[in-house]
């Protein structure tokens, strides 16, 4: 007697199965970004804290460790709390990130950011022991902040919902613009507290101002209405004129003329106010991002439930209608159509499923087209960074010098900066 169990018949896959799976994939993606919201917020807060600590560290070291000691101790406590908040937010999404990874690059940059933060206590000890220069301390803070901002950048690169992607592009660029502003605050603090700007420091100030403007141009293209209003209010504030006057002082006074050391306090105060306003803009974008994620998640769940109900009702229809031929407009060439037989599918239900397939196809195509501009902005930034790194490696020059050289190449060739960067990368690929 043959007691071997008979295998259960496998149900053939249907269009309805994959329609539901498509909707479920969309819901999962939106659910993922709802979870990522707290992590993104904690990254922004930690970056702001590290920028504060970098600025005060520069004042502290620039003064020969004679001033700003109390301010530095207070800010270190605040930064430690922000590091703990970041760790808590990361723990909340760790299982989702590692069990269902969506980007190897995202995970790699999170690992790099955590490694940098592990070095923070040692760096502080070296600063207190006067074993670190202003430049060395600044470089460490800049590298760590860059890794944290890149976490948000890589998260933005995984979005498939256009409105969410656009807000994350705006957030990445306002964070980057604020970071360049923070580097300018640090550079100016070093110059004013030492009462002199050498040529290299003056050039760095110019580079940082230009870098901010490029970031804010992209931000304006993708920001929500409330954030834009905050941005224009910032630009109209009288503080901007005083900052500009002090910038001109820093880049034109020359290395031999002594400056009033009180200017360091004024510069730091002005730039800190500016960065606090930029943080409000960043928080506004983050709030819009979270609201949009929640809104789209609710919409997607409702749409999935509605589609499941509709498809279930179609499956319960009597199969009395005659088979039919379904003609599907692919949306490409004018005379391009796809066809398949409707064997076993009633004419009424066949048409209904066909309509749902067509609707999903059109919607995904529209989303893809709308997403393109956000993806292009992210790709432009990635390409420019790659080109700058190539110039640094092949020319043996600093990051600032590489940025200046890339801008000069773009101007000489009459190209946009991203296009000049792509041409440079292509040429390097040919020559390597």
C-alpha positions in Angstrom: 0.0 0.0 0.0 1.4 3.3 -1.0 1.1 5.6 2.1 3.0 8.5 0.5 0.9 11.6 0.9 -0.2 13.2 -2.3 1.2 16.7 -2.8 -1.3 19.5 -2.5 -2.0 21.2 -5.8 -0.3 24.5 -6.1 -2.6 27.4 -6.8 -1.7 29.2 -10.0 -0.6 32.8 -9.6 -3.1 35.4 -10.7 -3.1 39.0 -11.6 -5.1 39.7 -8.4 -2.3 38.1 -6.3 0.3 40.4 -7.7 -1.9 43.4 -7.5 -2.3 42.9 -3.8 1.4 42.2 -3.4 2.2 45.4 -5.2 0.0 47.4 -2.8 1.5 45.5 0.2 5.0 46.4 -1.0 4.0 50.1 -1.0 2.5 49.9 2.5 5.7 48.2 3.8 7.8 50.9 2.3 5.8 53.7 3.9 5.7 51.8 7.2 9.5 51.7 7.0 9.8 55.4 6.6 7.4 56.0 9.5 9.9 54.0 11.6 12.8 55.9 10.1 11.2 59.3 11.1 12.6 59.2 14.7 16.0 58.2 13.5 16.1 61.0 11.0 15.1 63.5 13.7 17.7 62.2 16.1 20.4 62.5 13.4 19.4 66.2 12.9 19.5 66.9 16.6 22.9 65.2 17.1 24.4 67.0 14.1 23.3 70.3 15.6 24.8 69.3 19.0 28.1 68.3 17.4 28.2 71.6 15.5 27.7 73.5 18.7 30.6 71.5 20.4 32.8 72.0 17.4 32.3 75.7 17.5 33.1 76.0 21.2 36.0 73.6 20.9 37.5 75.9 18.2 37.1 78.9 20.5 38.6 77.0 23.4 41.6 75.7 21.5 42.0 78.9 19.6 42.3 80.8 22.8 45.1 78.5 24.1 42.5 76.7 26.3 42.2 79.8 28.5 38.6 80.7 27.7 35.2 79.0 27.1 36.0 76.1 29.4 32.7 76.3 31.2 30.7 76.6 28.0 32.5 73.6 26.6 31.7 71.5 29.6 28.0 72.4 29.4 27.8 71.6 25.7 29.5 68.2 26.2 26.7 67.2 28.6 24.1 68.2 26.0 25.9 66.3 23.2 26.2 63.2 25.3 22.4 63.2 25.7 21.9 63.6 22.0 24.3 60.7 21.3 22.2 58.6 23.7 19.0 59.7 21.9 20.5 58.7 18.6 21.4 55.3 20.0 17.9 54.8 21.3 16.3 55.7 17.9 18.7 53.4 16.1 17.8 50.5 18.5 14.1 51.0 17.6 14.7 50.4 13.9 17.7 48.1 14.1 15.6 44.9 13.6 13.8 46.4 10.6 17.1 47.7 9.1 19.0 44.4 9.5 16.2 41.9 9.0 14.8 43.6 5.8 17.8 45.6 4.6 16.9 48.1 1.8 20.4 49.6 1.2 23.9 48.2 1.9 25.2 51.8 1.6 22.8 53.0 4.3 23.9 50.3 6.7 27.5 51.0 5.9 27.2 54.7 6.7 25.4 53.9 10.0 28.3 51.7 10.9 30.8 54.5 10.0 28.8 57.0 12.1 28.8 54.8 15.1 32.5 54.2 14.8 33.2 57.9 14.7 31.0 58.5 17.8 32.9 55.8 19.7 36.0 58.0 19.3 34.4 61.1 20.8 35.6 60.6 24.4 39.2 60.2 23.3 39.0 63.3 21.1 37.7 65.4 24.0 40.5 64.1 26.3 43.1 65.1 23.7 41.5 68.6 23.4 41.6 69.0 27.2 45.2 67.9 27.2 46.1 70.4 24.5 47.3 67.6 22.3 45.1 68.5 19.3 45.2 71.5 17.0 42.1 73.4 15.9 42.4 71.9 12.4 42.6 68.3 13.7 39.6 68.8 16.0 37.6 70.5 13.2 38.4 67.7 10.8 37.2 65.1 13.2 33.9 66.9 13.8 33.4 67.5 10.1 34.0 63.8 9.2 31.6 62.6 11.9 28.9 65.1 11.0 29.3 64.2 7.3 28.8 60.5 8.1 25.6 61.3 10.0 24.2 63.5 7.3 25.0 60.8 4.7 22.7 58.4 6.7 19.8 60.7 5.9 21.1 61.0 2.3 21.2 57.3 1.8 17.7 56.9 3.4 16.4 59.4 0.9 17.8 57.4 -1.9 15.6 54.4 -1.0 12.3 56.3 -1.1 9.8 55.4 -3.9 7.1 57.9 -2.9 7.8 61.3 -4.7 6.5 63.7 -2.1 8.4 62.0 0.7 11.6 61.8 -1.4 11.4 65.5 -2.2 11.1 66.4 1.5 14.1 64.3 2.3 16.1 65.9 -0.5 15.2 69.3 1.0 16.2 68.0 4.5 19.5 66.7 3.3 20.4 69.9 1.6 19.3 72.2 4.5 21.4 69.9 6.8 24.3 70.2 4.5 23.9 74.0 4.1 23.7 74.3 7.9 26.8 72.1 8.2 28.8 74.4 5.9 27.4 77.3 8.0 28.7 75.5 11.1 32.1 75.0 9.4 32.1 78.7 8.6 31.3 79.5 12.2 34.2 77.3 13.3 36.6 78.8 10.8 35.7 82.3 11.6 35.9 81.6 15.3 39.4 80.3 14.9 40.4 83.4 12.9 38.8 86.0 15.2 39.9 84.3 18.4 43.5 84.2 17.2 43.0 87.8 15.9 44.2 87.0 12.4 43.2 85.3 9.1 45.9 83.8 7.0 45.4 83.2 3.2 44.3 79.6 3.6 41.7 80.5 6.2 40.3 83.3 4.1 40.0 81.0 1.1 38.2 78.5 3.2 35.7 81.1 4.3 34.9 81.9 0.7 34.5 78.2 -0.2 32.1 77.6 2.7 29.9 80.6 1.7 29.7 79.3 -1.9 29.0 75.8 -0.7 26.1 77.0 1.5 24.5 78.8 -1.4 24.6 75.7 -3.7 22.9 73.6 -1.0 20.2 76.2 -0.3 19.4 76.5 -4.0 18.5 72.8 -4.1 16.6 73.1 -0.8 14.4 75.8 -2.2 13.5 73.6 -5.1 12.1 70.8 -2.9 11.1 72.5 0.4 7.5 72.7 1.7 5.7 76.0 1.9 6.2 76.6 5.7 10.0 75.9 5.5 10.4 78.2 2.5 8.7 81.0 4.5 11.1 80.5 7.4 14.0 80.5 4.9 13.0 83.8 3.3 12.5 85.4 6.8 16.1 84.3 7.7 17.5 85.9 4.5 15.7 89.2 5.3 16.9 89.4 8.9 19.3 92.3 9.6 21.7 89.8 11.1 22.6 88.7 7.6 24.1 92.1 6.8 26.3 92.1 9.9 27.5 88.5 9.1 28.4 89.6 5.6 30.4 92.6 6.9 32.4 90.3 9.2 32.9 87.8 6.4 34.4 90.6 4.3 36.7 91.5 7.2 37.9 87.9 7.5 38.7 87.5 3.8 40.3 91.0 3.3 42.1 92.0 6.5 45.3 90.1 5.7 47.4 87.9 8.0 49.4 90.7 9.6 46.8 93.1 10.9 45.6 92.2 14.4 41.9 92.1 15.0 39.9 92.9 18.1 39.5 89.6 20.0 36.0 90.7 21.1 35.0 90.0 17.5 35.2 86.3 18.2 32.3 86.5 20.6 30.2 88.6 18.3 30.9 86.3 15.3 30.1 83.2 17.3 26.8 84.7 18.6 25.7 85.8 15.1 26.5 82.5 13.4 24.9 80.6 16.3 21.7 82.5 15.9 21.8 81.8 12.2 22.3 78.1 12.7 19.5 78.0 15.3 17.2 79.5 12.6 18.4 77.0 10.1 17.6 74.2 12.7 14.1 75.6 12.9 13.8 75.3 9.1 15.2 71.7 9.2 12.7 70.8 12.0 9.9 72.2 9.8 11.0 70.0 6.9 11.2 67.0 9.3 7.7 67.7 10.6 6.4 67.8 7.1 8.2 64.6 6.2 6.7 62.8 9.2 3.2 64.1 8.5 3.4 63.1 4.9 4.7 59.6 5.8 1.7 59.1 8.1 -0.7 60.5 5.6 0.5 58.4 2.7 0.7 55.3 5.0 -3.0 55.7 5.9 -3.9 56.3 2.3 -2.0 53.2 1.1 -3.6 50.9 3.8 -7.0 52.2 2.9 -6.4 51.6 -0.8 -5.0 48.1 -0.2 -8.1 47.2 1.9 -10.4 48.6 -0.8 -8.6 46.6 -3.5 -8.7 43.4 -1.5 -12.4 43.8 -1.0 -13.1 44.5 -4.6 -10.9 41.5 -5.8 -12.6 39.2 -3.3 -16.0 40.2 -4.7 -14.8 39.5 -8.3 -13.6 36.1 -7.3 -17.1 35.2 -6.0 -18.9 36.1 -9.2 -20.3 33.1 -11.1 -18.1 32.1 -14.0 -20.9 32.2 -16.5 -19.6 34.8 -18.8 -17.8 33.9 -22.0 -14.0 34.0 -22.1 -12.6 37.2 -23.6 -9.5 38.7 -25.0 -8.0 41.5 -22.9 -6.2 44.3 -24.8 -3.7 46.3 -22.7 -2.4 49.7 -23.7 1.2 49.7 -22.5 1.4 53.5 -22.6 4.4 53.4 -24.9 4.1 53.6 -28.7 0.8 54.7 -30.2 0.1 51.3 -31.7 1.8 49.2 -29.0 -0.6 46.9 -27.1 -0.2 43.7 -25.0 -2.9 41.0 -25.3 -3.7 37.9 -23.3 -6.5 35.4 -23.3 -9.2 35.7 -20.6 -9.8 31.9 -20.3 -11.7 31.1 -17.2 -12.3 34.8 -16.4 -15.7 36.2 -16.9 -16.1 39.2 -19.1 -17.3 41.5 -16.3 -14.6 40.4 -13.8 -12.0 40.4 -16.5 -12.6 43.9 -17.3 -12.5 44.9 -13.6 -9.2 43.3 -12.9 -7.9 44.7 -16.2 -9.0 48.2 -15.0 -7.1 47.7 -11.7 -4.0 46.6 -13.5 -4.1 49.5 -15.8 -4.7 51.9 -12.9 -1.8 50.5 -10.9 0.5 50.7 -14.0 -0.4 54.3 -14.7 0.0 55.3 -11.1 3.4 53.7 -10.7 4.6 55.3 -14.0 3.5 58.7 -12.8 5.2 58.2 -9.4 8.4 57.1 -11.2 8.3 60.3 -13.4 7.7 62.5 -10.4 10.5 60.8 -8.4 13.0 61.4 -11.1 13.8 65.0 -10.2 14.5 64.1 -6.5 16.7 61.2 -7.6 18.6 63.4 -10.0 19.3 65.9 -7.2 20.7 63.1 -5.0 22.7 61.7 -7.9 24.2 65.1 -8.6 25.4 65.4 -5.0 26.9 61.9 -5.1 28.6 62.5 -8.4 30.2 65.8 -7.2 31.5 64.1 -4.0 33.0 61.4 -6.1 34.7 63.9 -8.4 36.1 65.9 -5.5 37.5 62.7 -4.0 39.2 61.8 -7.3 40.8 65.3 -7.4 42.0 65.0 -3.8 43.6 61.6 -4.5 45.2 62.4 -7.9 46.3 65.9 -7.1 47.1 65.5 -3.5 45.0 68.5 -2.5 42.6 69.3 0.3 38.8 69.1 0.1 38.4 72.8 -0.3 41.0 73.0 -3.1 39.3 70.1 -4.9 36.0 71.9 -4.7 37.5 75.1 -6.1 39.2 73.2 -8.9 36.0 71.4 -9.8 34.1 74.8 -9.9 36.9 76.2 -12.1 36.7 73.2 -14.5 32.9 73.7 -14.8 33.2 77.5 -15.5 36.0 76.9 -18.0 34.0 74.3 -19.9 30.7 76.2 -19.6 29.0 73.3 -17.8 26.9 72.8 -14.8 28.9 71.5 -11.8 27.3 68.0 -11.8 28.0 67.7 -15.6 31.6 68.7 -15.1 31.9 66.2 -12.3 30.5 63.4 -14.5 32.9 64.3 -17.3 35.8 64.2 -14.9 34.8 60.8 -13.5 34.4 59.4 -17.1 37.8 60.7 -18.0 39.3 59.1 -14.9 37.7 55.8 -15.9 39.3 55.9 -19.3 42.7 56.8 -18.0 42.8 54.3 -15.2 
